[in-house]
Amino acid sequence: DTVIIVIHVPTWIKQHETLGFSGWIEFQELCGTLGNRLRMVLSGDIHYYKRMELTSTDSTLNVVKLENSNTNCFKTDRVQLITAGHGGAFGHLGHLIPVEDAAFPVCRYSPAQTYKATTEYPTFDDSEKLMKDHLLKGVFVSGYGTFAALMYFLMYLPTIPQDFENGIATGLLKQVYTSTFFYFALLFFTIIIGITLGANNSVENARQAALTVFLFFLHLGLHVLVAFGLRLSVDTIFIKAIFGDVPESNIDWLTLWLYCFLTNSVFLMLASLCCPLPTYLYYKTAYALFKHHWSEIPVNLSLVNSSHKGFMRIGIQETGDLAIYAVVIDEIPKFCQANEARQVIEKVRLLEKIELSKHVQEPEGSTLV
């Protein structure tokens, strides 16, 4: 008999150190136990299509051209590792998950067999372009900016010009460190940033723990610095416009309230415009240096981008071989109520068809379990 494993997580991808998944050993043991009966492993979880194929075997790969089509059709007896988690959900980006090969034994005591990525949708280049074109816009419309702007506002809510006698920057620092509002805002920021970090990161060793702490303080520090810089700029401009110089402590209440109203209003508006930028810079830095946040970045992109959806269908032929169809939609159409189904059908295309043989040639040096 031949076996197809259906598993919720593609452990051969998620075992990569930047993704921090822990199920790799168990998966290897399962494949080793099945031996040459294993024909395909099918998984979801990551929202894209990726097919990896066994390469270290003597079996051949035949390529057959589909009639009247530009799509490749493959007939093979090599073991397939397929991730097809797209469906209608937001799409993950392949270039954020830099896993192009995997190696583990097909049989329990045989040498490790190597799998190479053969098909990926969207492609590496398309993924990079999507991130470059849409990430900043996605962060702005995600709602995170609104939350961060309110936290900025809360940090400096009790700011008053009487504390600026020794300089505006010194006065702001003094107010921040003695303000309960600042620590409330810091607590909220800590919770949100912690959730963002923990969404796809499993801390299982000292290196991952150190990286998590570093990324946390990097994200939080960027926001604190930007908030301080914005508030310092606003107070400096309004102090010169209203008082001409740093005021003395005896300010009448009407002028004080007018100053607080104007500065807080302008600060809140500027914060709503600027506070997505630290998060954008953080995502770019975390990815460039550590390949981190492979899941959170495309969530932001999905708010402004609806391209590259995919599905997979499997049929069993009379011979017992499998016919695997990868179906994709490059761009979701803007629906018209009268003709929605036809609009979708016109956009669907076949990415590839794989005919997977039921019978497998035994790899050299291995034994059936």
C-alpha positions as CSV (number, residue, x, y, z in Angstrom):
1,D,0.0,0.0,0.0
2,T,1.0,3.6,-0.5
3,V,0.4,6.4,2.0
4,I,-0.4,10.1,1.8
5,I,0.1,12.1,4.9
6,V,-2.2,15.0,5.5
7,I,-0.7,17.3,8.2
8,H,-1.8,20.7,9.4
9,V,1.7,22.3,9.5
10,P,4.5,21.9,6.8
11,T,7.2,21.0,9.3
12,W,9.8,20.6,6.6
13,I,9.4,24.4,6.1
14,K,8.7,25.5,9.6
15,Q,11.6,23.7,11.1
16,H,13.8,26.5,9.7
17,E,15.4,28.3,12.6
18,T,13.9,31.7,11.8
19,L,10.4,30.2,12.1
20,G,11.0,28.4,15.4
21,F,8.7,25.4,15.0
22,S,9.3,22.3,17.1
23,G,7.6,19.4,15.3
24,W,10.5,18.5,13.0
25,I,11.8,15.5,14.9
26,E,8.4,13.8,15.1
27,F,7.8,14.4,11.4
28,Q,11.1,12.7,10.5
29,E,10.3,9.7,12.7
30,L,6.8,9.4,11.0
31,C,8.3,9.5,7.5
32,G,11.0,7.0,8.5
33,T,8.4,4.6,9.8
34,L,6.4,4.7,6.6
35,G,9.4,4.2,4.4
36,N,8.9,3.9,0.7
37,R,5.1,3.6,1.2
38,L,5.1,7.4,1.5
39,R,4.1,9.1,-1.7
40,M,3.0,12.6,-0.7
41,V,2.7,14.9,2.3
42,L,0.0,17.5,2.0
43,S,-0.3,20.4,4.4
44,G,-1.8,23.9,4.8
45,D,-1.2,26.5,7.5
46,I,1.1,28.7,5.4
47,H,-1.1,30.7,2.9
48,Y,0.6,30.0,-0.4
49,Y,1.4,27.1,-2.8
50,K,4.7,25.4,-2.6
51,R,5.7,22.0,-4.0
52,M,9.0,20.3,-3.1
53,E,10.1,17.1,-4.7
54,L,12.4,14.3,-3.8
55,T,15.6,14.7,-5.9
56,S,18.1,12.1,-4.5
57,T,16.6,9.1,-6.3
58,D,17.1,7.3,-9.6
59,S,13.5,7.7,-10.7
60,T,12.8,9.9,-13.7
61,L,10.7,12.9,-14.2
62,N,8.7,13.2,-17.4
63,V,7.3,16.6,-18.5
64,V,4.2,16.5,-20.7
65,K,2.8,19.6,-22.4
66,L,-0.9,20.1,-21.9
67,E,-2.8,20.6,-25.2
68,N,-3.5,24.2,-26.0
69,S,-2.0,25.4,-22.7
70,N,1.1,27.1,-21.5
71,T,0.9,25.2,-18.2
72,N,3.4,22.4,-17.5
73,C,2.1,18.9,-16.7
74,F,4.5,16.6,-14.8
75,K,4.3,12.8,-14.4
76,T,6.5,11.6,-11.7
77,D,7.1,8.8,-9.1
78,R,9.1,11.0,-6.7
79,V,7.7,11.8,-3.3
80,Q,6.0,15.2,-3.1
81,L,5.9,17.7,-0.2
82,I,3.0,20.1,-1.0
83,T,1.9,23.2,1.0
84,A,-1.5,24.4,-0.2
85,G,-2.8,26.6,2.6
86,H,-4.0,29.6,0.5
87,G,-7.7,29.2,0.0
88,G,-9.4,32.6,0.4
89,A,-7.3,33.8,3.2
90,F,-4.6,36.5,3.1
91,G,-1.4,35.4,1.3
92,H,2.0,34.7,2.8
93,L,5.0,35.8,0.8
94,G,7.5,33.2,-0.3
95,H,10.6,35.4,0.0
96,L,9.8,35.9,3.7
97,I,10.1,32.1,4.2
98,P,13.5,31.3,2.8
99,V,13.3,27.5,2.7
100,E,14.2,26.0,-0.7
101,D,15.3,22.5,0.4
102,A,14.8,19.9,3.1
103,A,16.5,16.7,4.0
104,F,15.3,13.7,6.0
105,P,15.4,9.9,5.6
106,V,12.7,8.2,3.5
107,C,13.3,5.0,5.5
108,R,14.2,4.7,9.1
109,Y,17.8,3.6,8.7
110,S,18.5,5.0,5.2
111,P,20.5,8.1,4.4
112,A,18.7,11.4,4.3
113,Q,16.9,12.2,1.1
114,T,16.9,15.7,-0.3
115,Y,13.8,17.7,-1.4
116,K,14.0,20.8,-3.6
117,A,11.4,23.4,-4.2
118,T,10.1,23.1,-7.7
119,T,7.0,25.4,-7.8
120,E,6.1,28.4,-5.6
121,Y,3.1,30.7,-5.9
122,P,3.5,33.6,-5.7
123,T,7.1,33.5,-7.0
124,F,10.0,34.9,-5.1
125,D,10.2,38.0,-7.4
126,D,6.4,38.6,-7.1
127,S,6.6,38.3,-3.3
128,E,9.4,40.9,-3.1
129,K,7.5,43.3,-5.4
130,L,4.3,42.9,-3.4
131,M,6.1,43.8,-0.2
132,K,7.9,46.7,-1.7
133,D,4.8,48.2,-3.3
134,H,2.2,47.7,-0.5
135,L,3.8,47.3,3.0
136,L,3.9,51.0,3.9
137,K,0.4,51.6,2.8
138,G,-0.8,48.4,4.5
139,V,0.7,49.5,7.9
140,F,-1.0,52.9,7.5
141,V,-4.5,51.4,7.0
142,S,-4.1,48.5,9.5
143,G,-5.5,50.5,12.4
144,Y,-2.2,50.1,14.3
145,G,-1.4,53.7,13.5
146,T,-4.5,54.9,15.2
147,F,-3.8,52.9,18.3
148,A,-0.1,54.1,18.4
149,A,-1.3,57.7,18.0
150,L,-3.5,57.4,21.0
151,M,-0.6,56.0,23.0
152,Y,1.6,58.9,21.9
153,F,-1.1,61.3,23.0
154,L,-1.4,59.5,26.4
155,M,2.3,59.7,27.0
156,Y,2.4,63.5,26.9
157,L,-1.2,64.3,28.0
158,P,-0.2,66.3,31.1
159,T,2.4,68.4,29.3
160,I,2.4,72.0,30.6
161,P,4.8,74.9,29.8
162,Q,5.6,75.7,33.4
163,D,8.0,72.8,33.5
164,F,10.1,74.2,30.7
165,E,12.1,76.6,32.7
166,N,15.3,74.5,32.4
167,G,14.7,73.7,28.7
168,I,11.9,72.1,26.7
169,A,13.6,68.7,26.3
170,T,14.5,68.5,30.0
171,G,11.0,69.5,31.0
172,L,9.4,66.8,28.7
173,L,11.7,64.1,30.2
174,K,10.8,65.2,33.7
175,Q,7.1,65.1,32.9
176,V,7.3,61.7,31.2
177,Y,9.1,60.0,34.1
178,T,6.7,61.4,36.7
179,S,3.5,60.9,34.7
180,T,1.2,57.9,35.4
181,F,-0.2,58.3,31.8
182,F,3.2,57.5,30.3
183,Y,3.4,54.2,32.2
184,F,-0.2,53.3,31.2
185,A,0.8,53.9,27.5
186,L,4.0,51.9,27.9
187,L,2.0,49.0,29.3
188,F,-0.4,49.0,26.4
189,F,2.5,49.2,23.9
190,T,4.2,46.3,25.7
191,I,1.0,44.1,25.4
192,I,0.5,44.9,21.7
193,I,4.2,44.5,20.7
194,G,4.4,41.3,22.7
195,I,1.3,39.9,20.9
196,T,2.9,40.8,17.6
197,L,6.1,39.1,18.4
198,G,4.5,36.0,19.7
199,A,2.1,35.5,16.8
200,N,4.5,33.3,14.8
201,N,7.6,33.0,17.0
202,S,8.2,30.0,19.3
203,V,10.9,30.7,21.9
204,E,12.7,27.3,22.5
205,N,16.3,28.2,23.1
206,A,18.5,31.0,24.4
207,R,19.2,32.4,20.9
208,Q,15.5,32.8,20.1
209,A,14.9,34.3,23.6
210,A,17.6,36.9,23.1
211,L,16.3,37.7,19.6
212,T,12.8,38.1,20.9
213,V,13.9,40.5,23.7
214,F,16.0,42.5,21.2
215,L,13.2,42.8,18.7
216,F,10.8,43.9,21.4
217,F,13.0,46.7,22.6
218,L,13.8,47.7,19.0
219,H,10.1,48.1,18.2
220,L,9.2,49.8,21.5
221,G,12.3,52.1,21.4
222,L,11.5,53.3,17.9
223,H,8.0,54.4,19.0
224,V,9.3,56.1,22.2
225,L,11.9,58.0,20.3
226,V,9.5,59.1,17.6
227,A,6.9,60.2,20.2
228,F,9.5,62.2,22.0
229,G,10.8,63.9,18.9
230,L,7.3,64.8,17.7
231,R,6.3,66.3,21.1
232,L,9.6,68.2,21.4
233,S,9.1,69.7,17.9
234,V,5.5,70.7,18.6
235,D,6.3,72.3,22.0
236,T,9.3,74.2,20.6
237,I,7.2,75.7,17.8
238,F,4.3,76.7,20.0
239,I,6.5,78.1,22.8
240,K,8.1,80.5,20.3
241,A,4.8,81.3,18.6
242,I,2.8,82.0,21.8
243,F,5.4,83.1,24.4
244,G,8.4,84.0,22.3
245,D,10.7,82.3,24.8
246,V,10.5,79.7,27.5
247,P,7.7,81.1,29.9
248,E,8.0,81.7,33.6
249,S,5.8,79.7,35.9
250,N,3.1,82.5,36.3
251,I,0.9,81.8,33.3
252,D,-2.8,82.8,33.4
253,W,-5.2,79.8,33.2
254,L,-6.7,80.9,29.8
255,T,-3.4,81.0,28.1
256,L,-2.4,77.7,29.7
257,W,-5.6,76.0,28.5
258,L,-5.2,77.4,25.0
259,Y,-1.6,76.2,24.8
260,C,-2.5,72.7,26.0
261,F,-5.5,72.4,23.6
262,L,-3.5,73.6,20.6
263,T,-0.4,71.5,21.3
264,N,-2.3,68.3,22.1
265,S,-4.5,68.6,19.0
266,V,-1.6,69.2,16.7
267,F,0.5,66.5,18.4
268,L,-2.4,63.9,18.0
269,M,-2.8,64.7,14.3
270,L,1.0,64.5,13.6
271,A,1.1,61.2,15.6
272,S,-1.6,59.6,13.5
273,L,0.4,60.4,10.4
274,C,3.9,59.5,11.7
275,C,3.5,56.6,14.1
276,P,3.0,53.9,11.4
277,L,6.6,54.8,10.2
278,P,8.4,53.3,13.2
279,T,6.4,50.0,12.7
280,Y,7.3,50.0,9.0
281,L,11.0,50.6,9.8
282,Y,10.8,47.9,12.4
283,Y,9.3,45.3,10.0
284,K,11.9,46.1,7.4
285,T,14.8,45.8,9.9
286,A,13.5,42.6,11.5
287,Y,13.1,41.0,8.1
288,A,16.4,42.3,6.6
289,L,18.5,41.2,9.6
290,F,16.7,38.2,11.1
291,K,14.1,37.1,8.5
292,H,11.4,37.7,11.2
293,H,7.7,38.5,11.0
294,W,6.9,36.3,8.0
295,S,3.3,36.2,9.0
296,E,2.5,39.8,10.3
297,I,3.9,41.5,7.3
298,P,1.5,39.9,4.8
299,V,-1.4,40.4,7.1
300,N,-0.8,44.2,6.7
301,L,-0.4,43.7,3.0
302,S,-3.7,41.9,2.7
303,L,-5.5,45.1,3.7
304,V,-4.5,46.8,0.5
305,N,-3.7,43.9,-1.9
306,S,-6.0,41.1,-3.1
307,S,-3.8,39.3,-5.6
308,H,-2.3,35.8,-5.8
309,K,-4.9,33.4,-4.4
310,G,-4.6,29.7,-4.9
311,F,-6.4,26.3,-4.5
312,M,-5.5,22.7,-5.0
313,R,-7.6,19.8,-6.2
314,I,-6.7,16.1,-6.3
315,G,-8.3,13.3,-8.3
316,I,-7.6,9.5,-8.3
317,Q,-7.2,8.0,-11.7
318,E,-8.3,4.5,-12.8
319,T,-4.7,3.3,-12.5
320,G,-4.5,4.5,-8.9
321,D,-2.2,7.4,-9.7
322,L,-3.0,10.8,-8.4
323,A,-3.8,13.8,-10.5
324,I,-2.9,17.0,-8.6
325,Y,-4.1,20.4,-9.9
326,A,-2.8,23.7,-8.6
327,V,-5.3,26.4,-9.5
328,V,-4.6,30.1,-9.0
329,I,-6.1,33.5,-9.5
330,D,-3.5,36.2,-10.1
331,E,-5.8,39.1,-9.3
332,I,-9.2,39.0,-7.6
333,P,-11.8,40.9,-9.8
334,K,-14.0,43.7,-8.5
335,F,-17.3,41.9,-8.4
336,C,-20.4,42.9,-10.3
337,Q,-23.5,41.5,-8.6
338,A,-25.0,40.3,-11.9
339,N,-22.1,38.2,-13.0
340,E,-19.8,37.2,-10.1
341,A,-19.2,33.6,-11.0
342,R,-18.2,34.3,-14.6
343,Q,-15.8,37.0,-13.4
344,V,-14.0,34.6,-11.1
345,I,-13.9,31.7,-13.7
346,E,-12.4,34.0,-16.3
347,K,-9.5,34.9,-13.9
348,V,-8.7,31.3,-12.8
349,R,-5.8,29.5,-14.4
350,L,-4.1,26.2,-14.0
351,L,-0.6,26.7,-12.5
352,E,0.5,23.1,-13.0
353,K,-0.7,19.5,-13.0
354,I,1.2,16.7,-11.4
355,E,0.5,13.1,-12.1
356,L,1.9,11.1,-9.2
357,S,2.5,7.4,-9.8
358,K,1.1,5.0,-7.2
359,H,4.1,2.7,-7.5
360,V,7.5,3.9,-6.5
361,Q,11.0,2.8,-7.3
362,E,12.9,1.8,-4.2
363,P,15.8,4.3,-3.5
364,E,19.1,2.6,-3.7
365,G,20.4,1.4,-0.3
366,S,17.0,1.5,1.5
367,T,14.7,-1.2,2.7
368,L,10.9,-1.3,3.1
369,V,9.6,-1.0,6.6
